[in-house]
Amino acid sequence: MAKNHTESRNNNFGTLHLLAAIFVLYGHQCALLNQASPQILGSQIQAVGVKIIFLISGYLIVKSLLSEE
């Protein structure tokens, strides 16, 4: 039985992507207002957001490539 569109996308990647985008926006807001950017695990918050976005994108691309085989 084939999955419909909503069943195949039942995950939290959208939520993680949104959270990462908020990190990036907040970090840039701090820079624009000449405030110190918060740190998470020793990195600026916007850098963590960008890393999360690239990590999710890379995972989804690899998963897509592997499912085509």
Order of alpha helices (4+ residues) and beta strands (2+ residues): alpha-alpha-beta-beta-alpha
